[in-house]
Amino acid sequence: METKNSALTRRRLIASAAAAPLLASPAIAQNSLKGTKLTVLVGQFYVPETNSMLDQLAVDVARDTGMEIRVERLAGDELGTKTAAVVGSGRGADLSIGVEFDTLLYAPKLADVTDLAEEIGKNYGGWMQVAKDACMVGGRWESLCLGQAPAAWNYRVDQFAAAGINAFPDTFDDLLKAAKLLHAKNTPIGMTLGHASGDGRSTNYPVLWAFGGKEFEADGKTVALDSPQTLAAVEWYAEVYKYFIPGTTAWLDPDNNQAFLGGKCSATVNVNTIYLAARAASGTNPAMKNIAENMNHGLWPRGPAGRFASYNINTWLPFASSQNRPGQMAFLRAWFDKSFLVKWTKTGQSYFIPTFEGMDSLDVWPEDPKLKIFKDLNKLNRLEGFAGPPSPAAAEAVSKYILVDMFAKACTGQLKPAEAVKWAAREYEQIVKKRAG
């Protein structure tokens, strides 16, 4: 679901004469919720058909249960604002789509959905660890992970080949070498170093982790940012930045897309939206056709500590204040039923992928060979705050773009790399101290 930004044949989850539900939970009798209401807050998925599928699901569940379902769409940051208002007032909605740290921040006002989470997990081979990290608080499931949006390296195969590079670099050392060669050909790469709510995380945290850096120790309270590993990550970033397209410190979420689609940037980190946009316009726009035919996607490079990624995560938040608990459960069971979720995922072409261990075996992956890599990317995600668990301190550090600014200050020469690391560590320490007090 963007907080930045088909024909549907589906076996009913609710009891029907034709088939029983896939989830191991009691079916709700036809029209058993007649007279009740359910309000669901959502934003906009990038792939329009997936929005239509959600709307149709609401229509179908309403028809089967007899309850009235209203899907309220909110643009951009309005969704988060409305969700916070519902949490504060206890009125206005029954379900909402949240993001990475919302479950932790709102846990006291969310309903326990542990039994349902366990049912769903068994149906898909178990939940991935990142889903547990995002949705569990105090050993209970307080939300259900809708999915994650894998970010790949989008790159121009033709421009890389012209610079003598025949495959996307597998290591950070190789990426630095490639950046130099591409810059010499006037086809530079670019990584977001601005306060972009989505790309700011997906571009910067993987660099820290790949070099072995971490924000916290495992206790989630001890700041661990000031380390040789973090310094190595910052020094690498400051060096590669010399070969970037100008202006990346001001990039917001749309800017790297526009730079790539405008032919100004040979490689950047993004979800599949750059390629989908170029492919969709290929029929009428020769420039977009050229980009779609000459680009591909690559994995994050491997650093000394491994290969990692940081993706946007969305969760279904069930408000404890809801007066329609059966309706909440009916809608969520319908959403996670394979007859809906498999088709919804495939329609999105890996824009959002549910976080289950068993996804590899399901028919959810795009047929387009240029999107095949998202199957591997789906396994790399890690939540911010590592090596600690999700915490309010980690969430605040994300919201203040401390890690992004650490890299940016070193890249622009505002601070030396070691000074930038110490600055960021002090910012983290202040957050922890404030929250402890």
N, C-alpha and C positions, 0 to 999 in steps of 0.2 A: 504494500500500500504506500503510495508516495505521500510522505510528510514533508518532503523536500519541495515529490509527485510523485453466436454459433448455435448454431442449432444445439439445443440441449435435450438429450434423451437421458432420463435419469429414473432409476427405480426408486420409488418413494421410500424414505426411511421410515415414515410412520406406517402403522399396520395397514396392509392392503391384502386383497384377495390374491394378487398376482405373486407376491414374494414377501419374504420376511426380511427385516433389517439386517445389514451386515454386522453392525456393532452388537456386542453381547449385552444388550440392555433391553428392558421391557418396552414393547411398543406402546405408543400412546394411542388410545382409541380414537377412531374418526370423530371429529367435532367435540372431543372431550374438553377442549380449552375454549369453547365458544363463549363469547362474552368477555374474554380477557384481551389485553393489549400488550404489545411488545414493541419497544422503540430501539432501533439499532443504529448506532452512530458509525459512519464510515467516511473515508476520504475518496480519492480517485486512484484506481490502479492505472498504470500507464497503458496497458493493452486494453482498449475499449471493450472488447468482447467479454473480458473477465468481469467488468462492472455489470454488464448485462446479465451475466450468469448469476451473480450474487442477487441481483434484483429478481430474477426468475425463481431462484431458490426461495426467497422470501414469499413470493406469490404461492408457490407450491406448498410450502409448510403452512402458510395461512389457510389454504384451501383444505389441507388434510386435517389440521387440528381444529379449525374453526375460529382460531384467534385472529385478531387484527394486528398485522405487522406493518410498521412504518420504518422505512429505511431513510435516514436523514444523511445526506451527503454534505460534507463541509470541506471547503477548499483550504489547502495549505495548512498554516498553523491554527486555523479555526478548529480543527478536530481536537488538537491537544487542549486548547482553551475550553472547549465545551466539555471535554472529558473531565478536566479539573473542576469545572463548575458543578458537574453532576456528583463528583466525589465530595465536594464541599457541602452541597445542599441536600444530597440524597434524593434528588428529583431530576427528572428530565430524560432518563434513558435507562434501559435494562442491560444493554451490551454496548461495548465500544471497541474499536481497534486501537491498541496502544503500541508503544515502541519499546525499545530495549529495557529501560530501567523503570518503566511505569509500574510493573507488577510489584517491584520492591518498594517504590515510593507510595503506592496506594494500597498495599496489602491489607491493612486493617479494614478497608472499605470494600474489599473484594470477597466474593463467595468462594468457599472451598470446593474445588472441582476435582479433587484427587481421584475419586472413584471413576469419574468419566475419563480422566486422563489415562488411568491405567487400562480401561477398556480400549480406548483408542490406540494406545501404544501397542497393545498386544495384536491389534489388527494390522499394524504396519511394521512389525519386527522391532518395536521399541523406539523410544525417543532418542534423538541425538543429545549429546551432553550439552550443547549450546542451548537447546530447548529447555532442558532442566535448569540450567543456570538462569535463563531469562524468566522462567515461569514458576519456580518453586521458592517458597519462603518458609523457613522454619520446618522443612520437611513436608510441606503441603503444597499441592498445586493450587495456586491462586489465579492462574490464567492458563490459556491453552495457546501454544505457539502456532500462529497462522502460517509462518514461513519466513524465509530469508531471501534477500536479493543479492545473489553473488555478483561481485565486481571483478571483471577480467581486465587484462591489458588489451585494449583495442589498438591495433597497429596496422599500418599500411605495408602490406607485403611488398608492393612494388618499390616503395621508397627505401625500405630496408634492403632490398636486393640491390638497388642502385648504389647503396653505401657499402656493399659487399657483405651484407648480413643475411644469411639464408634461413635463419630460424629465430624465433623470439628468444632472447637471452634466458638461460636457465639459472644464472647466478647474478648477484648484485655486482660483482666485479665485471661480468660480461655486459650487464646493462650499462654500466658506466662507460665501458669501451664503445658500446654501440651509440650511446648519447653523443660522444665526441665525434664519431664518424658521421652521424646524421646531422649534427650541427654544421659540420664542414660542408655538407651538401645543401645547406639552407632548408633542411627539413627537420627541425628540432622536435624533441619530445616535450611533454609538459605534465607535471603532477600538481594537483590542487594544494596550494598553501594558504588559501583564504579561509574565511569563516563560513564555509559551506556546510550546512547541517548534515548532509549525507556524505559528500565526497571528501570533506575534511577528515572524517574518520577513516574512510575506506582507503585513502591514499597514504596516511601517515602512520597509523598504528602497526600495520604489517611490517614497516621498515624497522621500527623499534624492536618488535618481537623477533624478526629474522636475525638480528644481530645479538639476540640474547637479552635485550633490555626488558625491564618490567616496571610497572608503576608501584606495585605494592608487594610485600611479602605475602605468604599464604594466609596470614591472619587478617589481611584486608585493612589493616590499620597502620602498619609500619611502612613508611614511604621508602621505596627502593630504587627510585629513578636515578639518583646520582651514582653511576657505576661506570666502569670501563666499557661495558657493553653498550650502554646508552650513548656514551661519547663516540664510540665507533660508528653508531648509526647516524649521529648528527654530523660527524666528519664526512661520512659518505654522502649524505644529503647535500652538504655545503659544496662538495666537489661537483656532484652531478648537476646541481642547480646552475652552474656556469654555462651549461649547454642547453638550458631550457628555452622555450619560447618566452619572450618577455611578458610580464604581467601576471604570472601565476599566483603571486601573493595576494592578489585582489580577486581571484577566481571564486565565484559562487557556484552553486550546483549546475546551472545551465552553461557556464562559460567554457568548460572543457569540451562539452558536446559541440558548441558552436565553433570552437577553434578547429576541432577535428573535421567537422562537416564543411567548414570553410576552406579546408586545404592548408591551414596554417600550422598544423601540428601532426606529426607522423605517428605519435603514440601517446596514449593517456589511459588512465584507469576509469572504468565506468561499467555500469550494468549493460544489458544488451540493447539499451535504447538507442545508442548511436547507430548500430547496425540495422535495427528494425526500422528506424526513420529513413535511412538511406535506401534500404531495400524497398520500402513502401513507395518511395518517390521515384524509383528507377524507371517506371513506365513512362513518365512524363518529363523527367529531369535528367538530362545526360550527365551532369556533374555528379548527381547522387548515384546514378547507375555506375559511374566509374569508381566511386568510393566503395559502394557495396561489393563490386566485383574484385576490388584490389585490397580489401582489408580482411583481417581475421582476428582471432582472440587468442591470447596467451595466458598461461598460469603466472601467478606471482613468482618472481625469482626466489631462489633458495639462498638463504644466508647462512652464516656459521651455526646458527641455532635451529635452522629448518625453514620451512615454507609455511606462511600463515596468511590469513586474510581477516578483514573486519567488514562485516556486511550489516546493512539495515535489517532489523528484525521487527516483525509485527506480531502482536498477540491479541487474542480475543479476551477482553476484560469483562468478566461477569460481575456487575455491581451487586453487593450484598443488600443494598437498599431496594432492589427490585421486588415488586409485589407479584411477580409472575415467574417464580422459580421454575415451574414445569415448562413454561414457554422458553425460558433461557436454555434449558437442557435440550428441548426439542430442536431448537434452531442449531445449537452447537453439534448435536448428533447428526443432523442433516448435513451440515457443512463438512464434517469429517468422514461422512460415509464415502466409501470408495467410488460408488456410482456417481457421486458429484465431484469429489476432490481430485480424482485422477484426470477427469476431463478438464476441470478448471485449470489444473497445473499445466497440462499439455497445451491448452489454448494460450497460456501466458508465455510459452516458448522459453521457459527458464527465467522469466523476470522475477517471479516469486516461486520458491520451491519449499514445500513442507519439510520440516526437520525430523524425518524418520529414518532409521537405519535401513529399512527395507525398500527405500525408494528406487534403488538401482534395478530391482526386478520388475518394476511396474512400467506400464506404457505411458510415461509422463514426459519423455525427453523429446526435444525437437528433431525432426527429420533432417533439417538443414545441417550439413556437415560443419558449417562455420559456428554453430552453436553447440556442438557436441561436447566441447571442453567444459561446459557448465556442470556437467555431471561430476567431474573431478573437482571443480571449484567449490561445489556444494559441501565438500568435506573439510574445508580449510578454516571455517569461521571460528572466531574466538571473541568473547565479550571483553569490552574495555574494563580495566581494573585488574587485569592479570598481574600477579599470580593469585591475588585474592579473589574472593567471591564478589558478585555484584554488590555495590554499596552506595549509599547517598554521596559519599566522598568521591567515588569514581564517577558517578553521574554528574556531579557539580564540575569536576575537572573537564569532562566532555563538553558541558554546556558553556564553559569559559574558554574553550579551545586552547587549553594550556599546552598540550602536546604539539598541536599545529603551530602555535606561536614559538615554541622552543625551536622547531626546525626552521621556521621562517626568520627568526632573529639571527640565527647562525648563517643562513643562506644569504641574507642581504647584507651581512657584515655589521649589523647593529650590535651584535655581541659575538665574541669568539665562541667556538663550539663548546669549550669547557665552561665558559660563563653562561651560555644558554642553558646548559644542563643544570647548573647550580640554580639559576633563576627559576627554572621549572620545578625543581625539587622544593625550593622554598615556597612556591605557590601551592604545591600539594600539601606541604607541612602546615601551611596556614589554614587550608580547608579542613584538614584532619583535626587540628587544634580547635578550630571554631566549632566543629560538630561534636567534639568530645566535651566542650564546655557547656 
